[in-house]
């Protein structure tokens, strides 16, 4: 008991020392300030003629901003979300630069922001826009057993990423419109993915599965890709914990989703780096040359674990993983960037499978992708993790 108490004192000390380099404003708010100031001025979002792309990247930031707003009530955070969505959504619900027939599951991601704004404002244009995303789901191509293809251009494939892009929106839409059959479909999407992608030995999930076995990256026997990509497992973990927000308490599949969340986070905890307490890009090969600790996945795991503890989905013993992980997150990736602003370093910009510039799923491929500061996917994930940690301090359910 005395040893545990001493460890707790030491942890608090190191976290306080780590925070000395930052202003006293909560870190979620400082990251939000950076997001607002940056406005993510790359070609996808700044094309004056065509307008911003309808892409999931900004949706991850907006999800994080919604949690900051929930904690602070600051209208600046709310207006950031609204202003971004208002660039896309017309009064009749038409979504600028969105094309349903591309059947890209990533394009469903921003539906969560639409539903957030509808609930906050009761403006029907946001719900009409969400209806258009739901219409895509109803005709989205599926595998033979019923799993959503990742994209039309990636036929017969399910990726971990896709669970986060579609299922939280799909579930919340069902709760708003009272469409009970959706919940069974949501649960099955997770079950299909886990059944195919989970490694029996480690409990980790492979990045992708190809039902057709035609892709060069897929194993000819299993259809699986070759490696465990940390952010892919992060997407899957966040999808599970967020879906449970709107999944009925009395639904028989709810307990299955919680059990899946426990299996996934238990496997993730086992490969938490004992030195830095965060996670490597190729999550189980931290000792391999070229691998590196990565900020977005580390943020995702902290968010998923901390939220799961708060809501009673996983055991309190995970708290040590969360506390050490958050301390590591600040030490490895976060730096002051002026008054009440911070930067998030070491975010991998993208990782995928197949495509024109072929991505073969090898270890060498994953570590070859560019890494930069303040990529939207990392910023959004950090906003979520920091908001959840700050909420945990207030003991607010």
N, C-alpha and C positions, 0 to 999 in steps of 0.2 A: 504493500500500500504506500509506504514512504517513497519507494522508488518511482511509482506512478505519479505521485504528487510532485516529486522533483522534476520529472520529465515534463509535466504540464507547466511548471514554473519556467523551465528552460525554453519551452516552445513559445510561451507568451513573450519572453524576453527577446528571442530572436525575431519574432514577428514585429515587435515594437521597434527594434533596431532597424529592420528592413524598411519600415514605414517612415523613418526619420527623413529620408530623402524626398518625401512627398509632402504636399500641403495637407492640411487637416481635412479638406473636403473629401467625402467618401470617394473611393477609387472608381466606383461605377459612374459617378457624376463627372469625374475627371476624364474618363474614357468617353463619356457622352459628349463632353465639351470638344474633345478631339474630333469625334465623328462629325459634329455639327460644323466645326471650323473647316474640316477637310472637304466635306461634301463629296468625297470620293470622285475627284476630278479626273477620271480617265475617260477614254473615248466611249465606253459603254453608257455613261451617264451624262455626257456633256455635248452630244451631237445636237446642234441647234436646229438643223434641218429635219432630221428624222426623229429627234427626241430621244429620251433615255430608253435603254433596253429594258424589257420586262424580264428581269433576271432574279434568280433566288438570292444572289449575293447581298443585294440591298435588303431583301426580306429578312435575312439573318440579323442584320443590324437593327432593323425595325422591331424584330422580336425582342432583342436585348433592350432597346430603348423603351419598349412598353413596360418591361420589368422595372427599369429605372423610374419611369413615370409612376408606376404603382407604388414604389417606395417613397417618392418625393412629392408627387402631386404638382410638379413644376410644369407649367403650361409650355415652356420652351421645348421640353421633351415631347409632349403631345403634339405640338405644332410641327415638329420635325417629321413625325410619322405622317400626319395629315397632309403636309405640303408635298411629301414624296408621292403619296398615293394619288393626290389630286392632279399630279402631272399626267397620270394615266387614265383616270376614271371619269367618263362623261356622265351627264345627268341620267342618261338612259342605261347606264351600266356598261357601255362599251369600254373595252380596255385597250388603250393605245399600244401598239406594237406587240400585241398578244395574238397568237395564231393557234387556235385549238387543234387544227388538223396536223400540226407538227407532232402532236402526241408526245410532248416532252414532259416527263413527270416533274422536272424541276420547276416548270411554269405554274404548278399548283401551289408552290411554297407561299407566295405572297397572299394567298387566300386568308391566312391567319390575320394579316394586317387589315384586310378588308372587313373581317368579322369583328376585329377589335374596334375599328372605327364605327361600324354600324351599331354596336352595342353602346358606344360612348356618345354617339350623336343622334342615333335613330334616323339617319339620313338613308333613304332607301336605295340611293345610287350604289352604295357599297354592297348592299345585299344583292342587288341586281347583278353587279359584277361578279360576286361570289357564285351566283347561279350559273354564270357562264363557265366558271371553272368546274362546277359540279357536272355540267353538261359534258365536259371533256371526260370526266371520270366515267360517266355512263357508257361511253363508247371507246374508252381507252383500250388498246389491244392487250391481251393477257396470254400467259403461258397456258398450256393445256389444263393444268389443275386450277388456274384462276389467278395467278400472280401478275401484277401489273408489269408490263415491259418498262424498262427504264426510259427508253425513247423509241420512237418509230425507226430512227436510224440505227438503233441497237436492238434488233428484233430478238425475241425469245430470251432476253437477258433481264435478270434482277440484280440490282446493286444495293448495297447497304444504304447508300445515300438516299435512294428513292423512298425509303420508309419515312424519313424526316420531311421530305419534300411534300408528300401527299397526306400521310395518315393523320397528323394533328389537325389539319384543316378539315379533312373528310369527317373526322369524329365530331369536331365542334359544329360543323354544318348539320350533321345528323341531330345533335342536341337542340339546335335552334329550330329546326323544321320538324322535329319528332319523326324521324325516319328510322325505326328500330332495326330494320334488316341490315343497315349499314354496319352496325357494331360487330355483327358476325363476320362480315367481309373484312373489316379492319383487323380483327383478331387473326383471321386466316392469312392475311398478308404477312404478318409477323411470323406466324407459324411456318409458312412456306419458306421464308427467308432463313429462319433458324434451322429448319429441317435440312435444308440443302447446304448451308454455309458454315454451320457450327462444327468445329474440330473437336472430336470426342476426347482427345488427350488433353488439350489446353483449355477448352471451353471458349476459345477465341473464334471470331467469325471472319471468314475469308471475304475479300472485298466484293467479288461478283460471282454470279453463277449463270452459265449459258446452257439453257435447256437443249439447244440444237447441237451443242458440242462442235460447232463449226469455227468458232473463233480460235485464232492461234494462241491466245492467252489462256484458253480453257483446257483443263485436263480432259483427255479423250474418254476417260472412264466416269469421272464425277461431274464434269462441266465446270469445275471450280477454278478460279484464279489461284495464283501461286502464293500470295503473301497476305499477311494481316496488316492492313493499313490502319493506322491509329485513328485518323479522322473519320474513316468509314465506320469504325466501331463507335466513335463518338456520335455520329449522326444517328445511328441505330439506338444508342442509349438514350439520347435526348428525345427521340421519337417516342420511345416507350413511356418515359416519365411524363411527357407532355400529353400524350393520348389519354392517359389515366385521369387527367383533369376533367374530361368530359365523357368518359366511359362509365356507363351506369353502375352504381355500387352493387346492384343486385344481379348484374348479368353474370351468367355462369363462366364466361370466358375471362372475366376480370382477374380472377385468381391465377389463371394461366399466364396472363401478361405480367403480373407481378412476379411470378416464379421465373419467367424468362428474364425479367429485369435483374433479379437476384443472380441468376446464372451468369449473365453478361458482366455485371459489375464485380462479381467475385473473380472472374477470369481477368478482368482489367486490373483489379487490385494486386493480383499475383505478379503482374509484370510492371508494376510501378517501380521506377528506377530507384534503388536504395541510396544512391548518392545524391541525386538532385531532387528526388521525390516527385518528378513529373514523368512524362511519357515520351518515348522515342517515336519517330515518324513511322518506321517499320517496327511495330510495337514490341515484338518478341526478340529483336536482334540488336539490343543496345550495345553489345560488345563488338559489333561488326564495323569495320572501317568504313567511314563515310556516312554512317547513320547519325542522326542528331535529334536532340530533344525538340519538340515542336509545340508551339503555343496554342493553336486552335484546338487540337485534340485534348491537350492537358486541361484547357478551360472547360471543354465539354464534359470531361469525366468529373471534374470538380462540381460543376453544375448538377449533373445527373445524380451524383452521390449525395450531395448536400440536400437537394430537393427530396430525394427518396428517403433520407433520414428524417427530414422534417415531417413528411407525410406518412411515415411509418411503414414504408414499403420494404426497407432493408434494416438490418440490425444496427444498433448504435455503435457496434465495434468498427464500422466503417468510418467513424468520425476521425479516427487517427489518420486514415488515408486522406481524408478531406483536409484536415488541419496542416499536415505536412505538405500535401499537394499544393495548397493555396500559398503557403510560405515559399515553396519552390517556384511556383508560378511568378510571384513577385520578384524573386531573386533572379531567375533565369531570363525573364522576358520583358519586364516592365521597367520603364525609366521615366523620370520626370521630363516634361517637354514644355516648360514655362509655367506660369501661375495657373494652377488648377487644370492642367492638361498633362496627360501621360501618353507615351507611345507603347505599343505592343510589338515586340520584335520576334523574329524567327517564325513567321507564319508561312507555311507552304501555300503557294498561290492556287494550285490545282493539282489533282491527280485523278486519272481515269483509266479506262480500259478500251483498247481498240481505237477506232477513229482513223482519220486520214493520215495524220502523223502518228504512226501506229505506236500504241502504248501496250507493251507486252506483259505487264504485271510483274516483271522481274524486280528483284531488290535494286538492281542498278537503275531501273527506270524510276522507281519511287524517289530515290535520293538525287536524281538528276533534275527534278522539277525546281523552278525558281522559288526562292524563299525571300520574303520581304517584310518590312514593318507595316503594320496597320492595314493589312489586307482585310476587306470587309468581313470575311468569314471568321477571321480571328477576332476582330473588334466586336462583332455580334456575340460570339461565344464568351468573350471575356466580360462583356456587359451582363450576360446572364449569370456567369459564375460569381462575379463581384456582387451583383444584386442579391443573389441567393445567400452569400456569406454575410452580407450586411443585414439581411432579413433574419438570419439565424441568430445574430447577436441580440436582436430585439425580442426573440422568442415569439415572433408573430407567425401564426399559422396561415 
